[in-house]
Amino acid sequence: MTIEAHGIAAELPHGWSGRIFRLTGGGATLHAGTFAVALDDSSFGDASTGAIPAGGSFLALTEYLPGAGLEPGVGLFAPRRIPRPLDPTSFSSRKLAHARPGQSATQHFFTASRRPFCLYVVIAAAPSRADRRPQLDSLNRVLTSIRIGPVRA
């Protein structure tokens, strides 16, 4: 299934859910997960990450608005692409926005099409270590499908 809005598009595998939205006064946000993501959620998916089942995955791609010292392509936002494939060693429970047992996260800041973003990925512990590879493979497929265009007036 393809989802598209606000200059962002992504292809979601069978069994995934997702949405692209814009909170009042904010940039565009993509939420996608291997479970039903919350329809009323914060930019980084507080409600959705609270509902991840064992072996589940969630990603938030959140746009920041330039200004007040934030400049696309500079500083924290200097990288020019989404990290693909995800580095399994980059996940840590210390990177979670809200610590939850059995979850770990990674985040990456970058600029695409002159738009600054943060990619935040959360995975819930898989039943076995062997189950983690399909989890990351599925996330990498989604990340590879993401297209970011310029903001349309």
HELIX and SHEET records of a PDB file:
HELIX    1   1 ASP A   46  THR A   49  1                                   4    
HELIX    2   2 GLY A   75  PHE A   77  5                                   3    
HELIX    3   3 PRO A   88  SER A   90  5                                   3    
HELIX    4   4 SER A   93  LYS A   95  5                                   3    
HELIX    5   5 ARG A  129  ASP A  131  5                                   3    
HELIX    6   6 ARG A  132  SER A  145  1                                  14    
SHEET    1   A 3 THR A   2  ALA A   5  0                                        
SHEET    2   A 3 ILE A   8  GLU A  11 -1                                        
SHEET    3   A 3 ARG A 147  ILE A 148 -1                                        
SHEET    1   B 5 SER A  17  ARG A  22  0                                        
SHEET    2   B 5 ALA A  28  GLY A  33 -1                                        
SHEET    3   B 5 SER A  57  GLU A  63 -1                                        
SHEET    4   B 5 ARG A 115  ALA A 124 -1                                        
SHEET    5   B 5 GLN A 103  ALA A 112 -1                                        
END                                                                             
